[in-house]
Amino acid sequence: MIVRMGLLTRKAGLSTEDFRHHWRDVHGPLAARLPGLRRYHQNHVVDSSQLAIDHARGSWSIDGISELWFDNVDDMHRAVSSDAYREVAEDHVRFVGDTGLITAEQNVVVPVEAAAGPLVKRMSILTRKRGLTPEKFKSEWWGFHAEAVKKFPNLMGYTQNFVTDRSVGLGQTASYEALPIDGMVELWFRSVADIEAAFRSPAANVSQTHALSFIEEITTFLVEPHEVI
């Protein structure tokens, strides 16, 4: 299964509240009709601070991150070529400005338990170290780094999304320079206090020291998830 993620910035002049309302209540049901769509989540950004982490931050400024899961890339392409997608695209420009799209392979390191209850979710955009190949980045991230983060105290979920393709707008292919994203991190904790405690732990010292060797920038956001399907 692959995931298509949208990095969304609200349309100029639109309030945060109106953006969230339109995305959740108008756009969400439209996108849910796409053929072949397995799951669809919206992540509404509620905090853009570099919470509990000491690493160079990128210049990303976004209002939301969408996640749409398909069985494979062919199914995704069929969905965005469908009649249903035309309606989605027409509505998209009514409330969204700048948009970056990434396609990613997922590595679920720590699954989120269905009975875990309300959780705080943090998402992070990763840009690899200059001069490092995508293959080497993936090897370091999915190997040693995944095992290090897995040892964080109070960690309730951890998923790595390795970027395999990029586009801007509603599908125009983008170069790496135009959309320099190599990975998207998803972490779940019970509270912000647990996030802060985890990143003060010995396990965090190991993972963050390792991060310096293969990650140029880490840009973190706290998000409020909305599961459409």
Backbone as a ProteinNet text record, in pm:
[ID]
protein_1_A
[PRIMARY]
MIVRMGLLTRKAGLSTEDFRHHWRDVHGPLAARLPGLRRYHQNHVVDSSQLAIDHARGSWSIDGISELWFDNVDDMHRAVSSDAYREVAEDHVRFVGDTGLITAEQNVVVPVEAAAGPLVKRMSILTRKRGLTPEKFKSEWWGFHAEAVKKFPNLMGYTQNFVTDRSVGLGQTASYEALPIDGMVELWFRSVADIEAAFRSPAANVSQTHALSFIEEITTFLVEPHEVI
[TERTIARY]
83.8	0	87.9	44.9	118.7	26.8	89.9	12.8	50.2	-52	-33.3	-64.1	31.6	16.5	16.5	-72.2	-76.7	-35.3	58.8	97.4	20.7	-77	-174.9	-156.5	-166.5	-167.9	-300.7	-366.2	-499.3	-492.2	-599.7	-609	-595.4	-527.6	-508.1	-643.4	-652	-774.8	-871.3	-843	-931.5	-881.5	-972.2	-933.4	-902.3	-827.9	-797.4	-925.2	-1020	-1145.4	-1222.6	-1229.6	-1302.1	-1230.7	-1097.1	-1020.9	-1050.9	-1046.6	-1070.1	-1212	-1307.4	-1447.3	-1468	-1416.7	-1436.4	-1366.9	-1245.5	-1169.8	-1240.4	-1285.3	-1347.3	-1487.7	-1570.7	-1713.5	-1755.7	-1678	-1712.7	-1620.3	-1491	-1394.1	-1378.9	-1378.2	-1359.4	-1454.6	-1585.5	-1679.7	-1659.9	-1612.8	-1586.5	-1469.8	-1359.2	-1240.7	-1266.1	-1355.6	-1385.6	-1447.7	-1496.4	-1560.2	-1460.9	-1333.4	-1235.3	-1229.7	-1230.1	-1223.8	-1090	-1095.2	-973.4	-915.5	-978.1	-927.1	-955.1	-849.9	-863.9	-887.8	-814.6	-829.7	-802.2	-859.5	-837	-842.6	-729.7	-720.7	-677.9	-730.7	-686.1	-612.3	-502.6	-425.8	-420.8	-499.9	-509.9	-399.1	-312.1	-200.2	-251.1	-213.8	-255.4	-136.7	-14.2	106.3	222.6	294.7	406.6	541.2	546.7	673.7	762	890.8	988.1	989.6	879.1	856.5	954	1027.1	1107.9	1221.2	1262.6	1369.3	1467.8	1595.5	1700.9	1766.6	1709.5	1760.9	1723	1802.6	1771.1	1630.8	1552.9	1415.4	1407.6	1323.9	1301.4	1207.1	1180	1097.3	950.8	910.1	773.6	671.6	567.5	455.4	327.8	260.4	143.8	28.9	-89.3	-208.2	-264.7	-223.1	-274.6	-197.2	-208.8	-146.1	-251.4	-280.1	-376	-302.8	-373.3	-319.6	-426.8	-393.5	-484.7	-411.7	-467.2	-402	-464	-377.3	-418.2	-338	-390.3	-318.6	-186.1	-181.7	-59.4	-64.1	45	56.4	-43	-65.7	-161	-301.4	-342.3	-474.2	-481.8	-372.8	-369	-385.1	-313.8	-322.4	-462.2	-525.3	-662.1	-757	-734.7	-820.3	-810.9	-687.1	-670.5	-702.1	-731.9	-777	-928	-995.2	-1137.5	-1226.2	-1352.4	-1450.3	-1465.9	-1456.8	-1471.6	-1362.4	-1242.4	-1131.6	-1151.4	-1221.4	-1244.5	-1320.3	-1417.8	-1493.9	-1406.3	-1318.7	-1224	-1132	-1079.3	-987.8	-1056.6	-1181.8	-1255.8	-1277.2	-1303.8	-1325.6	-1194.8	-1087.2	-956.2	-916.5	-934.2	-888.5	-977.5	-1090	-1178.1	-1125.4	-1042.1	-997.6	-848.7	-777.6	-635.1	-552.6	-440.5	-345.4	-233.8	-111.2	3.3	-16.4	21.1	5.9	127.9	181.8	286.3	234.2	260	211.4	329	324.5	427	360.1	426.2	385.7	491.4	447.4	543.6	514.6	623.4	615.2	610.9	529.5	516.9	589.1	649.8	709.7	648.9	557.5	491.9	581.6	651.6	747.2	675.2	588.2	506.1	361.4	279.3	138.3	62.7	-32.2	-119.3	-231.1	-244.6	-348.8	-485	-583.5	-717.8	-776.4	-738.4	-793.6	-709.4	-616.9	-525.5	-595.7	-711.2	-781.4	-727.2	-768.7	-723.4	-571.2	-510	-365.4	-328	-207.9	-149.5	-61.5	-80.4	-3.4	92.7	216.4	316.1	365.7	371.5	422.7	544.7	644	767.8	810.4	849.1	904.7	1056	1112	1256.8	1318.9	1432.9	1515.5	1651.8	1696.7	1821	1943.7	2050.1	2177.6	2227.3	2284.3	2337.7	2445.4	2437.8	2534.9	2497.3	2390.6	2346.6	2246	2259.8	2165.4	2034	1923.2	1796.9	1806.5	1880.4	1893.9	1965	2068.7	2142.9	2056.5	1984	1892.5	1792.3	1729.4	1629.6	1691.4	1811.7	1879.3	1904	1953.9	1980.6	1851.2	1750.3	1624.3	1545	1530.7	1450.3	1526.8	1657.4	1739	1764.5	1884.4	1925.7	1830.5	1791	1710.9	1574.3	1511.9	1380.7	1389.4	1493.1	1509.5	1535.9	1607.9	1636.5	1509.3	1430.4	1307	1206.3	1208.3	1117.7	1133	1247.8	1275.5	1231.6	1172	1126	1022.7	1031.8	929.6	795.1	688.5	550.7	513.3	591.1	559.8	440.3	336.7	214.2	200.3	283.4	277.5	388.5	439.7	549.7	544.9	526.8	526.1	622.2	701.2	791.9	734.5	738.2	690.3	805.9	857.7	971.8	920.4	960.4	907.1	966.3	876.5	919	885.1	797.1	758	705.9	715.6	676.9	604.1	508.9	442.8	391.8	357.1	303.8	169	95.5	-37.8	-124.6	-188.7	-273.6	-218.7	-86.7	-29.8	86.4	136.9	251.6	378.9	450.4	571.4	668.2	724.7	815.3	954.4	1054.3	1191.8	1215.8	1325.1	1360.6	1385.4	1446.7	1475	1346.4	1241.7	1114	1040.1	1060.7	991.5	1089.1	1185	1291.6	1247.1	1164.6	1115.3	1158.7	1221.5	1263.3	1180.1	1122	1043	943.7	840.1	741.1	727.6	745.9	737.2	599.6	544.7	422.4	449.4	433.1	451.9	325.9	289.7	174.1	215.3	166	186.9	53.9	49.8	-73.2	-88.3	22.8	16.5	140.6	134.1	251.7	361.3	323	421.6	498.1	429.2	496.5	592.2	556.5	649	775.8	759	874.8	961.9	898.1	974	1048.3	983.6	1047	1172.8	1166.4	1281.5	1388.6	1364.9	1469.1	1531.7	1485.3	1527.3	1660.2	1725.9	1848.2	1826.4	1709.5	1681.2	1681.9	1630.8	1630.3	1771.8	1856.7	1995.9	2061.6	2031.2	2087.5	2030.1	1897.9	1834.2	1868.1	1872	1898.5	2044.7	2134.9	2276.1	2291.1	2222.7	2226.1	2163.5	2055	1986.3	2079.8	2174.3	2266.9	2352.1	2365	2450.9	2380.7	2245.6	2177.9	2058.3	2021.3	1908.4	1956.6	1926.5	1963.9	1865.1	1734.8	1630.4	1517.3	1464.3	1345.4	1246.5	1129.8	1029.6	905.9	875.5	772.2	642.3	532.6	399	317.4	238.9	135.3	9.5	-60.8	-178.7	-298.5	-415	-540.1	-594.4	-589.3	-632.9	-784.6	-829.4	-971.3	-978.3	-1033.1	-1041.7	-1170.6	-1155.3	-1272.5	-1321.6	-1229.6	-1261.1	-1138
-119.1	0	124.9	227.9	354.3	466.3	578.5	692.4	817.6	892.2	1021.2	1128.8	1217.4	1322.3	1459.3	1543.9	1681.4	1776.3	1865.4	1971.5	2095.7	2133.1	2233.1	2364.8	2474.3	2609.1	2673.7	2729.5	2785.1	2903	2921.6	3028.3	3164.8	3257.3	3391.9	3454.6	3512.9	3579.2	3490	3358.7	3264.4	3242.5	3248.6	3227.2	3080.1	3054.4	2916.1	2837.8	2900.9	2833.3	2796.8	2889.4	2861.9	2755	2758.6	2656	2518.3	2506.2	2376.1	2327.3	2419.2	2381.9	2331.3	2404.5	2364.4	2232.4	2217.8	2095.4	1974.1	1989.3	1877.8	1845.6	1947.9	1924.6	1929.4	1997.2	2007.6	1922	1946.3	1876.9	1729.9	1701.4	1563.9	1464.9	1491	1397.7	1382.6	1488	1477.9	1383.1	1402.8	1319.5	1174.4	1153.6	1017.5	931.7	994.4	920.9	869.3	902.4	861.8	709.6	658	512.3	456.8	341.2	274.9	328.9	430.7	490.8	398.1	362.8	271.1	343	451.1	531.5	676.5	767.5	910.2	982.6	1043.4	1119.7	1262.6	1355.8	1494.7	1523.5	1597.2	1637.6	1789.6	1849.3	1994	2045	2131.1	2181.8	2275	2245	2326.2	2390.9	2346.3	2403.5	2382.2	2490.6	2482.7	2505.3	2491.5	2512.9	2389.6	2409.2	2299.1	2233.1	2169.8	2119.3	2008.3	2031.9	1929.9	1873.7	1945.5	1892	2003.3	1970.7	2066.7	2023.5	2069.3	2034.7	2147.9	2170.2	2275.6	2254.9	2363.8	2357.7	2416.8	2356.3	2408.7	2527.4	2583	2703.7	2672.2	2547	2507.4	2580.6	2630.5	2693.5	2637.5	2549.2	2480.7	2480.9	2455.2	2451.1	2311.3	2218.7	2082.8	1985.1	1857.8	1748.9	1641.8	1614.4	1509.7	1377.6	1267.6	1133.8	1050.7	1000.7	915.6	786.6	674.2	545.3	471.2	411.6	328.2	198.4	95.1	-32.7	-22	62.9	76	206.3	237.5	361.8	365.7	251.5	247.9	285.9	235.7	270.9	420.2	475.6	618.7	699.4	659.4	731.1	721.4	605.6	591.8	682.9	697.4	783.2	929.2	977.6	1118.8	1145.3	1039.4	1055.6	1036.5	1014.2	980.7	1105.5	1084.2	1193.1	1248.9	1161	1205.2	1304.7	1286.1	1374.9	1515.6	1526.4	1659.6	1747.9	1690.5	1766.7	1803	1710.7	1737.9	1853.9	1851.6	1955.9	2091.7	2093.4	2219.2	2279.3	2194	2244.3	2283.7	2214.9	2238.6	2386.2	2446.4	2584.6	2685.2	2641.7	2732.4	2764.1	2675.9	2699.1	2674	2621.1	2590.8	2676.7	2728.5	2802.8	2710.3	2736.4	2653.3	2509	2415.2	2273.4	2196	2112.1	2018.3	1877.9	1789.3	1652	1555	1458	1354.6	1217.5	1120.8	981.5	909.3	822.2	762	615.2	542.9	407.7	420.7	337.5	344.8	231.4	265.1	168.2	190.8	104.2	117.6	50.1	131.5	80.4	39.9	126.9	98.1	125.5	21.4	43.7	113.4	197.5	262	165.1	136.4	44.6	111.5	38.9	94	137.2	68.8	98.8	200	267	358.4	481.7	518.8	637.9	762.7	881	1007.5	1022.8	1059	1074.8	1207.7	1254	1372.1	1322.5	1380.8	1337.7	1447.7	1407.7	1499.8	1447.9	1537.9	1503	1589.6	1531.7	1603.9	1581.2	1690.2	1684	1670.2	1571.1	1547.7	1579.1	1645.6	1668.2	1606	1522.7	1449.1	1540.1	1492.2	1562.4	1586	1702.3	1733.1	1631.1	1581.7	1484.4	1339.9	1318.6	1183.7	1135.6	1013.3	959.8	922.9	921	876.1	735.2	647.3	509.3	502.8	582.8	584.9	646.5	752	813	709.4	637.2	536.6	427.7	383.9	279.9	323.5	445.4	496	515.9	570.5	604.2	479.8	386.5	267	160.4	180.8	85	128.3	179	214.8	314.9	417.5	525.2	475.5	390.8	337.5	262.4	182.9	106.4	197.3	307.6	400.9	471.5	521.7	592.3	497.1	373.1	271.3	257.2	296.9	285	406.7	506.9	625.5	586	641.5	613.2	674.4	604.5	652.9	669.3	610.2	618	527.6	585.6	511.1	471.7	529.7	495.7	566	500	557.8	501.5	589.4	550.9	638.4	575.7	646	642.5	755.6	765.8	812.9	722.1	752.5	799.7	920.2	983.6	921	884.1	824	911.3	1011.4	1098.6	1229.3	1335.4	1469.8	1542.3	1627.1	1714.2	1837.7	1939.4	2063	2091.8	2184.7	2213	2090.5	2050.4	1931.4	1817.6	1817.2	1703.5	1732	1855.9	1887.3	1833.8	1747	1685.9	1792.2	1768.2	1865.3	1805.4	1888.4	1846.6	1837.9	1773	1765.5	1905.1	1991.9	2128.5	2205.8	2178.5	2247.4	2194.9	2068.4	2007.2	1913.4	1973.2	1894.3	1820.3	1719.5	1636	1492.7	1431.5	1291.7	1198.7	1252.3	1167.1	1246.5	1177.7	1236	1141.5	1195.5	1117.4	1137.2	1029.1	1037.3	972.7	1050.8	1002.6	1030.3	934.2	950.6	932.7	1024.2	1017.6	1047.9	1025.9	1055.3	1204.5	1277.3	1419	1490.9	1623.7	1704.2	1681.5	1664.7	1637.9	1508.7	1408.4	1282.8	1301.9	1388.7	1420	1482	1580.7	1650.9	1556.2	1468	1372.7	1273.4	1228.5	1132.6	1189.9	1317.8	1379.9	1426.5	1405.7	1427.7	1295.7	1185.5	1053.1	1010.6	909.6	855.5	804.8	747.5	698.5	813.5	929.3	1046	1096.7	1090.1	1131	1047.5	919.4	830.3	863.4	875.3	897	1033.4	1136	1269.8	1290.2	1222.8	1225.6	1158.3	1046.2	976.5	1061	1133.8	1217.3	1320.5	1369.7	1470.7	1417.9	1286	1227.7	1209.5	1216.4	1190	1281.4	1366.8	1458	1603	1680.8	1822.5	1907.1	1882.8	1961.4	1871.5	1906.8	1842.4	1953.2	1950.6	2055	1990.4	2024.3	1952.8	2032.7	1958.2	2015.9	1924.7	1985.1	1909.3	1921	1809.3	1809.4	1749.3	1790.5	1733.4	1644.5	1512	1423.7	1417.7	1403	1381.8	1266.6	1152.8	1035.1	1040.4	1060.8	1068	927.1	842.4	700.1	618.5
0	0	0	-71.5	-75	-24.4	13.4	62.4	-16.8	-53.6	-120.2	-16.6	5.6	106.5	40.4	86.3	40	150.1	121.5	214.1	172.4	251.8	212.7	287.1	213.5	271	234.6	332.7	305.6	209.4	135.8	36.7	104.1	38.7	93.5	127.3	246.3	288.6	363.2	364	431.5	574	670.6	810	834.4	940.2	977.6	1002.8	1070.3	1102.5	976	880.2	755.8	672.5	672.9	602.3	659.4	789.7	853.2	828	838	816	672.4	575.3	435.7	406	455.1	430.3	491.1	614	684.9	632.4	618	594.3	447.5	362.8	221	135.6	149.1	64.2	101.7	229.9	275.6	211.5	215.4	153	2.3	-65.1	-209.6	-236.9	-163.9	-185.1	-145.5	-50.1	-5.2	-114.7	-222.3	-332.4	-436.4	-422.5	-523.5	-535.5	-657.6	-675.8	-628.8	-563.7	-518.7	-389.6	-332.4	-209.1	-91.7	-17.7	95.6	227.3	248.1	370.4	333.4	412.1	388.6	522.7	561.5	685.5	655.3	731.7	728.9	860.1	850.9	968.9	972.5	1062.6	1073.1	1166	1114.5	1193.9	1304.2	1428.9	1543.1	1613.9	1581.7	1643.3	1547	1515.9	1421.4	1488.1	1619.7	1688.7	1678.1	1695.5	1691	1829	1861.9	1996.6	2035.4	2143.1	2211.1	2127.5	2024	1939.3	1903.3	1908.6	1875.9	1745.4	1633.7	1501.3	1406.5	1304.2	1206.8	1150.4	1146.6	1097.8	956.9	873.5	739.9	741.9	625.1	615.8	585.8	599.3	567.7	653.6	588.4	658.7	597	666.8	612.2	712.8	662.5	747	764	679.5	691.1	605.9	641.6	567.5	543.8	417.6	385.2	364.5	388.3	364.9	295.5	177	101.5	65.7	107.3	86.4	-31.9	-112.8	-225.6	-220.9	-285.9	-287.4	-361	-465.6	-545	-625	-691.3	-767	-882.9	-947.9	-1059.8	-1014	-898.4	-844.9	-813.4	-762.5	-733.3	-862.1	-967.4	-1094.3	-1154.2	-1139.8	-1189.4	-1112.4	-983.3	-901.8	-945.2	-969.2	-1004.6	-1151.7	-1226	-1364.5	-1376.7	-1266.5	-1267.8	-1272.6	-1304.4	-1301.7	-1160.5	-1060.8	-922	-884.7	-939.3	-904.4	-961.3	-1073.9	-1131.5	-1032.6	-965.1	-866	-747.1	-708.6	-599.9	-637.5	-759.9	-806.2	-813.3	-859	-867.1	-728.2	-631.7	-495.4	-428.6	-461.4	-399.5	-408.2	-524.2	-544.1	-471.4	-418.6	-345.6	-205.6	-151.4	-13.4	9.8	-90.4	-76	-170.5	-120.3	-202.3	-246.9	-199.7	-237.9	-191.9	-278.5	-248.8	-296.4	-207.9	-246.5	-226.1	-320.9	-311.9	-313.5	-225.1	-222.7	-222	-284.3	-276.4	-194.8	-104.1	-12	15.6	44.6	99.6	250.9	315.4	460.1	530.8	643.8	733.7	871.4	910.6	1041.4	1144.9	1222	1320.3	1447.9	1497.4	1615.7	1579.5	1562.3	1526.9	1639.2	1600.7	1698.8	1734.5	1862.4	1906.3	1899.9	1849.1	1834	1967.8	2075.9	2207.8	2285.9	2218.6	2288.3	2343.5	2287.1	2331.4	2265.1	2311.6	2250.5	2259.9	2147.3	2143	2079.4	2109.6	2045.6	1932.2	1815	1697.5	1653.5	1627.3	1574.6	1440.6	1341.5	1209.7	1180.4	1115.2	1086.7	942	875.4	740.5	751	681.9	683.8	549	553	434.2	459.6	367.4	389.2	385.5	445.3	447.7	304.7	280.1	147.4	109	-13.7	-62.2	-35	42.8	75.4	-28.8	-74.3	-172	-103	-178.6	-120	-61.9	-127.9	-81.8	53.4	68.8	195.7	305.7	271.3	367.9	418.4	326.7	364.7	452.5	416.2	492.8	636.8	654.8	789.7	868.4	799.1	865.8	904	809.3	834.1	913.5	927.2	999.7	1143.2	1168.8	1305	1368.2	1291.4	1349.2	1395.5	1315.9	1354.3	1487	1503.8	1627.2	1746.8	1723.1	1831.8	1878.5	1783.3	1818.4	1882.7	1841.6	1896.5	2047.8	2101.1	2244.9	2324.6	2258.7	2331.1	2436.7	2557.1	2657.8	2618.6	2652	2630.9	2483.1	2392.8	2251.1	2220.6	2159	2131.3	1983.6	1898.1	1756.1	1680.6	1576.1	1498	1356.6	1257.7	1117.3	1038.9	951.2	861.4	720.1	650.1	512.5	424.5	342.3	255.4	119.9	80.7	-39.7	-166.4	-259	-385.8	-506.3	-488.1	-599.3	-543.1	-625.2	-581.4	-692.5	-655	-751.6	-679.5	-755.7	-699.1	-764.5	-705	-756.9	-743	-851.1	-846.9	-932.3	-953.3	-1023.4	-1114.7	-1119.4	-1204.2	-1139.5	-1209.1	-1154.4	-1103.8	-985.8	-923.5	-907.3	-923.3	-898.9	-748.1	-711.8	-569.9	-513.7	-593.5	-547.2	-518.5	-595.1	-574.6	-452.8	-418.8	-305.4	-233	-157.9	-96.7	29.5	9.4	119.1	92.2	190.7	177.7	264.8	369	457.2	538.5	582	672.9	792.2	910.5	1033.7	1096.7	1148.7	1228	1363.7	1470	1606.1	1687.8	1772.3	1859.8	2004.9	2090.2	2234.5	2304.1	2433.7	2507.8	2538.6	2542.6	2579.5	2530	2529.1	2495.5	2598.5	2724.3	2829.8	2801.6	2748.1	2713.5	2596.1	2500.4	2390.7	2446.6	2533	2589.3	2671.2	2747.4	2827.9	2739.9	2632.8	2543	2480.1	2441.2	2376	2474.2	2602.5	2704.7	2748.8	2692.1	2736.9	2675.5	2734.2	2674	2531.4	2505.2	2369.3	2269.6	2310.8	2222.7	2198	2299.9	2279.3	2170.2	2169.4	2067.7	1930.6	1921.8	1791.3	1733.1	1817.2	1765.8	1728.2	1797.8	1756.5	1620.5	1603.3	1475.2	1365	1397.7	1298.1	1236.5	1314.6	1263.9	1148.2	1139.4	1036.4	902.5	899.4	772.2	744.8	840.2	820.9	828.2	724.4	721.2	800.6	779.5	845.7	893.7	1010.3	1064.2	1098.9	1038.4	1059.9	1120.9	1246.2	1319.7	1331.1	1338.4	1356.3	1449	1536	1604.3	1520.4	1503.6	1416.9	1489.2	1444.6	1491.2	1379.4	1395.5	1286.2	1274.8	1152.3	1122.7	1023.3	1067.8	983	902.1	771.3	683.8	651.9	606	588.4	629.7
[MASK]
+++++++++++++++++++++++++++++++++++++++++++++++++++++++++++++++++++++++++++++++++++++++++++++++++++++++++++++++++++++++++++++++++++++++++++++++++++++++++++++++++++++++++++++++++++++++++++++++++++++++++++++++++++++++++++++++++++++

